[in-house]
Amino acid sequence: MKNVSTYPKDSQAATERVEMMQLIEEAIELKSSHPNLAIQKAEQASKIAFHLGEYSHFAKSQNTIGVSQFFQGNNNAAIQILEENLRFIREHLFGDIENLADAYKLLGATYASAGEYQTALDTLLIARSFSYLPAMPMIYNNLGVVYEHTGDMEKAMEAWEMGLEAVDKESNARDYALLAYNLAFARFDMGRNLEAKKGFEDMLELSEQTKGKKNGVSGRIHIRSLNMLGEVYRVEKKYDIAFEFQQQALKLAESENFIPLSCDIFIDIAKIHFERGEEASGISCLLKALDYTKKDKLYPEQKRTLNEIINHYKKTDNLHKAFPYLQQLYALQEEQIQELRGKNFRKIISERDKEIQLLETKNREIEAHNAILEQYARIISHDLREPVRSIANFSNLLDKKYSELLGKEGKEYINFILSETNSINTNLARLLKYASFKKPKQDEIVEVKLSQIIKEIKQEYAVLSFQLKITFDDIRLNMKPAHARTLFYELIDNAVQFRKQDADCRIEIEHKVEGKQLWISVKDYGIGIAPDYHKKVFKIFNQLNKQASDRAGVGLAICERIVHLYKGKISIESIPNQSTTFHINIPK
């Protein structure tokens, strides 16, 4: 592959490369608002890139063509282009994580749009495994869409929230708006109309603020937000306002040739007509949507539109009118079945074999990276603790030699310094402990009895001003002993630190086995944790109540790290001022 630095400044190749880069940039900017023009520019860029041997930019151009076809609603064409580009990347750009992650991300979104949700999920999970940060917001967005369509709204909203955490609103309003829109739409579906309305209004405001800017809110999100505001007002039976918003949305969608989006808006406008008793106008809207879907072979939209027509006639007891559309729906499903049978699924298996090799290589790189990070944490902990010890020692010397001169206020300052240095030392020691946990070797994993762990932990809390009462099941865990002990020590220590004032600490540890999964619950009856903090408690150095704890806010982060090492999950359930339960799920 050539490098621009090898081109003479006055050469034709250098000029062509500048043109290629400009075309790619313009195509990416236009892909959602003007997909036809984006395709033309990306095709020109592809030709130049291939001619120059700039394979990375060739792949990027092909990805842009594929996503532009997607935005036009041409799912089949998009899938074909993206699959071919994926093969090209693997053959010519094996280590190009950026293009590989983008190709999988876009392909997953297109599979989802075509209704192939399991294939979409598998593809997007591969994309996520590359951990390519710029692509992560949209990978999470597309995962959310797939989870939504498969009925798992909890996972969908979690994916969108993770996407929002991964994107910067100021520099990338486009991705931020898409994720925020999906969350608002989900809240509308759940009947949380006020939150939904606020979300859609925020999107329109952000759209105006970023209008004409690079990475501003896309035209599609602007149009969808207008339409969904109409839906909110329709639910509130404010039909005139709803109709006004949706007419604005339809006008914009048709002017931009956003066919699938136009179909959605026609269906939503039909609902207004039906609720007003305007059946003829409602059916007219649905038939317009149906014409769009047939013209461009938009199977999911076509199926949805036919179902809307059929359901309306069922509700109004006009089954004879519904019958022709039932026949069309049956014919559509038969056509889809034949298309699926004609696809060559064996190619997916062969592609997976190559991806396994890539993932194995990436795993080795991650292991090497983790080793460097572990060494780095140890160095930092040691180097930082030395000056902290010096500060503490000199503070003690000041107190001993100049105690009379310091006076009461001076001694308070010295005590404050000693307290803070002690806190820093604790933080550094806990950071080092957190960094030291790594995946156990197979021969390190043995059967560990919880009874022995509890016995050891109780000995550490033998001298207390309160009683530590632990009831537990006879659980046997397949773990590295040090990991098992630390996991339960930190959970019990958390219960001790957050017990109710002047009360004993009561803890219950229970378990159950479901198939090959071990479920463990650790419940205490302390002060509890408010719902807003349930996700934060597992983040390192996140102390929710510094007065109630002398720890550094690392204990629960250590618990999560250990559980993840065994491919498990940990979550929290809590009622403030009553109880807190940590749920752990790990394979047996």
VOGU-3710 file (C-alpha; in Angstrom, 3 decimals, decimal comma):
1> mknvstypkd> 0,000/0,000/0,000  1,274/3,442/-0,899  1,833/6,245/1,522  1,196/9,866/0,596  4,683/10,809/1,758  6,140/8,798/-1,155  4,409/10,996/-3,738  6,346/13,949/-5,209  4,578/17,175/-4,299  3,885/18,045/-7,954
11> sqaatervem> 2,895/14,528/-9,057  -0,454/13,530/-10,517  -0,850/10,934/-7,779  -0,670/13,562/-5,036  -3,344/15,638/-6,781  -5,573/12,595/-7,196  -5,159/11,701/-3,538  -6,290/15,162/-2,445  -9,348/14,826/-4,700  -10,055/11,338/-3,298
21> mqlieeaiel> -9,929/12,548/0,322  -12,271/15,445/-0,434  -14,764/13,159/-2,193  -14,787/10,725/0,728  -15,352/13,527/3,234  -18,213/14,976/1,166  -19,801/11,535/0,655  -19,745/10,792/4,406  -21,367/14,153/5,114  -24,136/13,554/2,545
31> ksshpnlaiq> -24,833/9,855/3,192  -28,029/10,356/5,221  -29,343/13,664/3,840  -28,565/13,133/0,113  -27,688/9,441/-0,320  -27,827/9,540/-4,148  -25,192/12,258/-4,310  -23,160/10,500/-1,593  -23,091/7,298/-3,709  -21,829/9,195/-6,755
41> kaeqaskiaf> -19,012/10,853/-4,807  -18,050/7,651/-2,984  -17,911/5,716/-6,282  -15,569/8,338/-7,750  -13,411/8,140/-4,619  -13,361/4,315/-4,840  -12,003/4,377/-8,389  -9,223/6,802/-7,473  -8,352/4,890/-4,280  -8,111/1,556/-6,093
51> hlgeyshfak> -6,028/3,110/-8,856  -3,586/4,539/-6,278  -3,494/1,340/-4,239  -5,011/3,179/-1,267  -6,960/0,112/-0,142  -7,931/1,554/3,246  -9,644/4,522/1,598  -11,165/2,227/-1,022  -12,776/0,206/1,813  -13,963/3,395/3,502
61> sqntigvsqf> -15,578/4,562/0,249  -17,310/1,200/-0,200  -18,647/1,355/3,359  -20,037/4,811/2,544  -21,743/3,489/-0,606  -23,273/0,668/1,424  -24,617/2,933/4,172  -25,959/5,392/1,575  -27,900/2,530/-0,036  -29,181/1,705/3,454
71> fqgnnnaaiq> -30,408/5,279/3,940  -32,220/5,018/0,611  -34,011/1,928/1,901  -32,193/-0,404/-0,529  -31,308/-3,045/2,041  -30,468/-5,829/-0,423  -28,071/-3,617/-2,376  -26,515/-2,347/0,878  -25,994/-5,878/2,221  -24,367/-7,032/-1,029
81> ileenlrfir> -21,939/-4,076/-1,106  -21,041/-4,330/2,586  -20,530/-8,113/2,466  -18,234/-7,778/-0,574  -16,335/-4,966/1,148  -15,943/-7,092/4,279  -14,337/-9,846/2,203  -12,042/-7,267/0,580  -10,968/-5,876/3,987  -10,175/-9,333/5,345
91> ehlfgdienl> -8,177/-10,188/2,238  -6,235/-6,943/1,835  -6,485/-5,093/5,165  -6,473/-7,794/7,838  -5,232/-5,472/10,589  -7,389/-2,452/9,671  -9,616/-2,411/12,776  -11,296/0,892/11,788  -12,663/-0,323/8,455  -13,403/-3,798/9,799
101> adaykllgat> -15,393/-2,461/12,781  -17,263/-0,001/10,531  -18,128/-2,709/8,000  -19,542/-5,005/10,689  -21,362/-2,089/12,333  -23,033/-1,019/9,077  -23,758/-4,581/8,001  -25,387/-5,305/11,354  -27,611/-2,215/11,032  -28,627/-3,230/7,515
111> yasageyqta> -29,449/-6,818/8,552  -31,643/-5,339/11,300  -33,398/-3,053/8,821  -34,058/-6,087/6,611  -35,610/-7,931/9,557  -32,764/-10,469/9,960  -32,370/-9,775/13,660  -30,352/-12,792/14,788  -27,822/-12,267/11,991  -27,760/-8,569/12,899
121> ldtlliarsf> -27,094/-9,344/16,574  -24,259/-11,763/15,771  -22,690/-9,246/13,394  -22,918/-6,321/15,824  -21,417/-8,339/18,673  -18,409/-9,025/16,427  -18,201/-5,274/15,697  -18,268/-4,504/19,431  -15,473/-7,022/20,095  -13,002/-4,845/18,157
131> sylpampmiy> -13,416/-2,076/20,798  -12,846/0,610/18,150  -13,930/3,644/20,202  -15,188/5,994/17,421  -17,580/3,260/16,237  -18,868/2,279/19,696  -21,775/4,799/19,976  -23,362/3,529/16,766  -22,608/-0,112/17,551  -24,509/0,335/20,816
141> nnlgvvyeht> -27,268/2,178/18,949  -27,686/-0,658/16,459  -27,591/-3,266/19,234  -30,376/-1,322/20,935  -32,449/-1,416/17,750  -32,010/-5,187/17,462  -32,908/-5,772/21,124  -35,959/-3,525/20,659  -37,215/-5,533/17,693  -36,672/-8,818/19,529
151> gdmekameaw> -38,744/-7,560/22,481  -35,972/-6,976/25,040  -36,578/-3,303/25,871  -34,443/-3,428/29,028  -31,366/-4,447/27,024  -32,266/-1,952/24,291  -32,412/1,011/26,672  -29,237/-0,146/28,401  -27,438/-0,267/25,027  -28,617/3,252/24,100
161> emgleavdke> -27,585/4,618/27,495  -24,125/3,052/27,070  -23,953/4,653/23,629  -24,744/8,079/25,099  -21,932/7,602/27,621  -19,539/6,859/24,742  -20,397/9,912/22,595  -19,555/13,607/22,999  -22,637/15,787/22,412  -20,680/18,876/21,394
171> snardyalla> -18,422/17,301/18,760  -20,800/14,593/17,522  -24,389/15,810/17,814  -25,412/13,443/15,000  -24,728/10,233/16,932  -25,873/11,757/20,225  -29,223/12,748/18,678  -29,836/9,295/17,219  -29,230/7,576/20,569  -31,303/10,152/22,473
181> ynlafarfdm> -34,102/9,856/19,906  -34,253/6,086/20,338  -34,468/6,475/24,119  -37,287/9,027/23,732  -39,111/6,690/21,334  -38,768/3,803/23,814  -40,231/5,977/26,573  -43,150/6,848/24,301  -43,743/3,134/23,699  -43,756/2,620/27,480
191> grnleakkgf> -46,396/5,318/27,945  -43,998/7,849/29,478  -45,325/10,628/27,235  -44,020/13,672/29,099  -40,444/12,324/29,076  -40,842/11,362/25,411  -42,163/14,780/24,408  -39,264/16,495/26,197  -36,820/14,174/24,402  -38,247/14,913/20,938
201> edmlelseqt> -38,388/18,658/21,610  -34,745/18,550/22,753  -33,819/16,840/19,474  -35,501/19,579/17,412  -33,728/22,250/19,482  -30,370/20,488/19,029  -31,121/20,171/15,312  -31,584/23,939/15,013  -28,415/24,613/17,031  -26,284/22,357/14,823
211> kgkkngvsgr> -27,917/23,137/11,484  -25,294/23,369/8,757  -22,532/22,150/11,067  -20,381/19,102/10,528  -21,726/16,147/12,542  -24,910/18,083/13,298  -28,259/16,359/13,844  -29,205/14,383/10,734  -32,210/15,309/8,623  -33,789/11,935/9,388
221> ihirslnmlg> -33,725/12,490/13,141  -35,169/15,974/12,658  -38,006/14,511/10,582  -38,602/11,576/12,935  -38,713/13,928/15,937  -41,360/16,057/14,187  -43,374/12,938/13,403  -43,093/11,546/16,928  -44,171/14,858/18,461  -47,240/14,404/16,270
231> evyrvekkyd> -47,698/10,936/17,745  -47,462/12,294/21,301  -50,120/14,914/20,534  -52,287/12,258/18,838  -52,216/10,172/22,022  -53,231/13,337/23,899  -56,084/13,683/21,319  -54,776/17,075/20,157  -55,326/16,079/16,549  -54,845/19,458/14,849
241> iafefqqqal> -51,409/19,969/16,424  -50,492/16,332/15,710  -51,530/16,642/12,066  -49,494/19,846/11,658  -46,286/18,226/12,964  -46,722/15,103/10,835  -47,484/17,071/7,657  -44,213/18,980/8,197  -42,413/15,673/8,655  -43,976/14,113/5,536
251> klaesenfip> -43,131/17,114/3,361  -39,476/16,959/4,416  -39,258/13,163/4,066  -40,670/13,164/0,523  -38,467/16,088/-0,532  -35,395/14,127/0,614  -36,681/10,881/-0,957  -36,641/9,092/2,427  -38,984/6,315/1,303  -39,139/4,086/4,438
261> lscdifidia> -39,551/7,155/6,621  -42,332/8,498/4,392  -44,130/5,155/4,793  -43,916/5,393/8,580  -45,341/8,919/8,555  -48,232/7,942/6,247  -49,123/5,135/8,674  -49,070/7,540/11,634  -51,184/10,143/9,805  -53,683/7,375/9,014
271> kihfergeea> -54,119/6,806/12,764  -55,242/10,431/13,183  -57,820/10,043/10,392  -59,160/6,787/11,840  -59,488/8,264/15,326  -61,380/11,206/13,830  -63,688/8,817/12,002  -62,237/9,747/8,581  -61,912/6,197/7,247  -61,474/7,050/3,565
281> sgiscllkal> -58,611/9,465/4,291  -56,955/6,960/6,604  -57,110/4,118/4,043  -55,809/6,514/1,373  -52,709/7,220/3,512  -52,079/3,497/4,047  -52,415/2,742/0,333  -49,876/5,463/-0,481  -47,495/3,876/2,017  -48,140/0,450/0,460
291> dytkkdklyp> -47,319/1,762/-3,027  -43,980/3,071/-1,722  -43,096/-0,241/-0,087  -43,952/-2,320/-3,176  -41,981/-0,065/-5,485  -38,762/-0,414/-3,455  -39,369/-3,940/-2,078  -39,306/-2,759/1,527  -40,482/-6,002/3,110  -40,679/-4,974/6,801
301> eqkrtlneii> -42,519/-1,727/5,925  -44,776/-3,545/3,446  -45,677/-6,178/6,030  -46,391/-3,492/8,633  -48,590/-1,481/6,237  -50,605/-4,548/5,212  -51,144/-5,427/8,858  -52,344/-1,874/9,576  -54,932/-2,117/6,773  -56,051/-5,610/7,838
311> nhykktdnlh> -56,338/-4,658/11,517  -58,415/-1,585/10,675  -60,897/-3,621/8,652  -61,044/-6,236/11,433  -61,891/-3,542/13,986  -64,672/-2,179/11,773  -66,044/-5,692/10,958  -65,246/-5,341/7,237  -63,521/-8,714/6,845  -64,459/-8,937/3,158
321> kafpylqqly> -62,408/-5,776/2,560  -59,492/-7,196/4,552  -59,328/-10,420/2,516  -57,366/-9,091/-0,538  -54,728/-7,647/1,793  -54,488/-10,925/3,692  -53,726/-12,604/0,360  -51,022/-10,009/-0,358  -49,526/-10,571/3,100  -49,421/-14,333/2,545
331> alqeeqiqel> -47,777/-13,886/-0,890  -45,207/-11,502/0,641  -44,280/-14,012/3,331  -43,891/-16,775/0,725  -41,616/-14,511/-1,325  -39,460/-13,771/1,729  -39,153/-17,480/2,531  -37,955/-18,226/-1,003  -35,392/-15,411/-0,802  -34,034/-16,705/2,482
341> rgknfrkiis> -33,729/-20,227/1,089  -31,764/-18,880/-1,843  -29,108/-17,250/0,310  -25,800/-18,978/0,759  -25,428/-19,213/4,548  -22,278/-21,306/4,222  -20,316/-18,185/3,409  -21,124/-16,830/6,885  -19,529/-19,938/8,458  -16,344/-19,554/6,409
351> erdkeiqlle> -16,210/-15,864/7,267  -16,564/-16,665/10,965  -13,510/-18,936/10,799  -11,431/-16,015/9,593  -12,919/-13,755/12,275  -12,025/-16,287/14,977  -8,400/-16,040/13,866  -8,621/-12,248/14,007  -10,183/-12,312/17,478  -7,503/-14,688/18,743
361> tknreieahn> -4,850/-12,251/17,525  -6,701/-9,381/19,186  -6,973/-11,352/22,445  -3,204/-11,815/22,485  -2,776/-8,078/21,946  -5,214/-7,327/24,792  -3,363/-9,686/27,136  -0,068/-7,943/26,333  -1,736/-4,550/26,828  -3,188/-5,628/30,196
371> aileqyarii> 0,250/-6,795/31,338  1,672/-3,348/30,525  -1,211/-1,647/32,379  -0,658/-3,869/35,422  3,036/-2,988/35,459  2,157/0,678/34,986  -0,263/0,588/37,954  2,401/-0,991/40,155  4,992/1,619/39,189  2,571/4,502/39,781
381> shdlrepvrs> 1,438/3,096/43,121  5,034/2,672/44,317  6,378/5,987/42,978  3,442/8,001/44,289  3,408/6,395/47,731  7,042/7,363/48,394  6,479/11,172/48,363  3,226/10,684/50,313  5,183/8,847/53,023  7,709/11,701/53,051
391> ianfsnlldk> 4,920/14,254/53,567  3,526/12,183/56,448  6,977/11,763/58,059  7,846/15,451/57,871  4,408/16,368/59,221  5,050/14,110/62,218  8,480/15,738/62,727  6,899/19,196/62,635  4,386/18,104/65,235  7,081/16,667/67,554
401> kysellgkeg> 9,700/19,433/67,265  7,483/22,493/67,006  4,386/21,375/68,862  4,357/24,410/71,187  4,866/26,893/68,339  2,141/25,353/66,178  -0,624/25,877/68,700  -4,096/24,353/68,502  -4,862/25,546/64,951  -1,490/24,405/63,620
411> keyinfilse> -1,964/20,949/65,120  -5,347/20,723/63,413  -3,635/21,459/60,091  -1,031/18,758/60,784  -3,758/16,247/61,642  -5,587/17,155/58,440  -2,403/16,570/56,381  -1,835/13,193/58,062  -5,448/12,201/57,467  -5,254/13,100/53,767
421> tnsintnlar> -1,915/11,324/53,243  -3,384/8,244/54,892  -6,348/8,492/52,500  -4,031/8,787/49,489  -2,048/5,766/50,648  -5,262/3,782/51,025  -6,407/4,804/47,535  -3,084/3,812/45,980  -3,021/0,470/47,779  -6,581/-0,292/46,653
431> llkyasfkkp> -5,774/0,792/43,089  -2,857/-1,612/43,067  -5,107/-4,364/44,393  -7,710/-3,622/41,692  -5,073/-3,730/38,940  -3,575/-6,986/40,222  -6,605/-9,155/39,425  -6,231/-11,028/36,159  -7,820/-14,020/34,471  -6,927/-17,217/36,383
441> kqdeivevkl> -5,103/-20,104/34,740  -7,060/-23,317/34,426  -4,958/-25,135/37,058  -5,581/-22,297/39,543  -9,338/-22,913/39,553  -10,382/-25,329/42,313  -13,484/-26,049/44,381  -13,789/-23,493/47,190  -16,152/-23,845/50,161  -18,005/-20,697/51,181
451> sqiikeikqe> -18,101/-21,914/54,806  -14,313/-21,713/55,046  -14,269/-18,217/53,522  -16,911/-16,961/55,978  -14,995/-18,466/58,900  -11,829/-16,574/57,873  -13,672/-13,304/57,301  -15,458/-13,497/60,666  -12,092/-13,816/62,401  -11,047/-10,455/60,925
461> yavlsfqlki> -14,149/-8,836/62,410  -13,840/-10,524/65,803  -13,357/-7,265/67,741  -16,321/-5,052/66,914  -18,709/-2,797/68,795  -21,589/-4,611/67,078  -22,405/-8,182/66,080  -21,745/-9,525/62,582  -24,447/-12,114/61,869  -24,011/-14,082/58,604
471> tfddirlnmk> -26,367/-16,864/57,493  -25,339/-18,689/54,354  -25,970/-21,676/52,119  -23,380/-24,424/51,729  -22,063/-23,076/48,421  -19,119/-24,581/46,538  -17,503/-22,391/43,921  -15,083/-23,247/41,129  -12,741/-20,277/41,421  -9,226/-19,286/42,311
481> pahartlfye> -9,326/-19,252/46,151  -7,908/-15,717/46,434  -10,560/-14,435/44,042  -13,418/-16,127/45,901  -12,211/-14,844/49,264  -11,774/-11,269/48,013  -15,196/-11,265/46,337  -17,065/-12,197/49,519  -14,783/-10,150/51,776  -15,539/-6,983/49,789
491> lidnavqfrk> -19,292/-7,650/49,747  -19,371/-8,328/53,487  -17,117/-5,337/54,169  -19,508/-3,164/52,149  -22,389/-4,352/54,347  -20,353/-3,580/57,481  -19,430/-0,091/56,268  -23,030/0,776/55,337  -24,876/-0,796/58,256  -27,482/1,209/60,131
501> qdadcrieie> -26,147/3,317/62,983  -26,090/1,558/66,377  -27,357/-1,676/64,846  -25,905/-5,143/64,302  -24,846/-6,138/60,776  -27,044/-8,935/59,424  -26,147/-10,630/56,116  -27,884/-13,460/54,233  -26,109/-15,389/51,453  -28,258/-17,701/49,329
511> hkvegkqlwi> -27,832/-19,542/46,037  -29,605/-21,531/43,369  -28,464/-23,513/40,327  -30,232/-23,186/36,973  -28,736/-25,434/34,310  -25,079/-24,489/34,024  -25,515/-21,176/35,842  -24,884/-20,476/39,541  -26,905/-17,616/41,041  -25,751/-16,111/44,359
521> svkdygigia> -27,446/-13,344/46,338  -25,772/-11,418/49,167  -28,318/-9,403/51,149  -27,725/-6,964/54,000  -30,158/-4,877/56,031  -28,232/-1,625/56,091  -28,941/1,908/54,883  -29,520/0,837/51,260  -28,579/2,601/48,016  -30,830/4,928/45,990
531> pdyhkkvfki> -31,714/3,706/42,429  -29,811/6,602/40,791  -26,548/5,174/42,163  -27,031/1,501/41,233  -24,774/1,728/38,168  -22,244/4,057/39,789  -21,373/1,796/42,724  -19,283/-0,496/40,518  -17,124/2,354/39,208  -13,680/2,732/40,745
541> fnqlnkqasd> -13,153/5,448/43,424  -16,891/6,163/43,507  -17,763/6,653/47,174  -21,440/7,406/47,667  -21,098/8,222/51,350  -17,591/9,249/52,434  -18,719/9,856/56,006  -20,061/6,316/56,351  -16,974/4,613/54,958  -13,239/4,752/55,470
551> ragvglaice> -12,669/2,864/52,232  -11,479/4,278/48,906  -14,524/3,383/46,808  -12,853/0,406/45,132  -14,413/-2,621/46,840  -17,430/-3,074/44,579  -15,323/-2,285/41,494  -13,060/-5,175/42,565  -16,141/-7,425/42,932  -17,286/-6,597/39,406
561> rivhlykgki> -13,770/-7,167/38,027  -13,545/-10,608/39,661  -17,023/-11,662/38,485  -16,214/-10,568/34,908  -13,025/-12,671/34,980  -15,315/-15,720/35,285  -17,658/-14,518/32,497  -20,298/-13,630/35,055  -22,499/-10,659/35,890  -23,165/-8,716/39,073
571> siesipnqst> -26,087/-6,380/39,714  -27,691/-4,563/42,621  -31,195/-4,390/44,032  -31,790/-2,001/46,928  -34,516/-0,329/48,963  -33,194/2,792/50,739  -33,177/2,443/54,544  -34,205/-1,216/54,287  -31,847/-3,544/52,437  -29,344/-4,077/49,639
581> tfhinipk> -28,953/-7,289/47,619  -26,094/-8,041/45,249  -26,985/-10,658/42,626  -24,118/-12,643/41,102  -24,468/-14,981/38,142  -21,473/-17,094/37,047  -21,172/-20,272/34,949  -20,681/-23,420/37,065
//
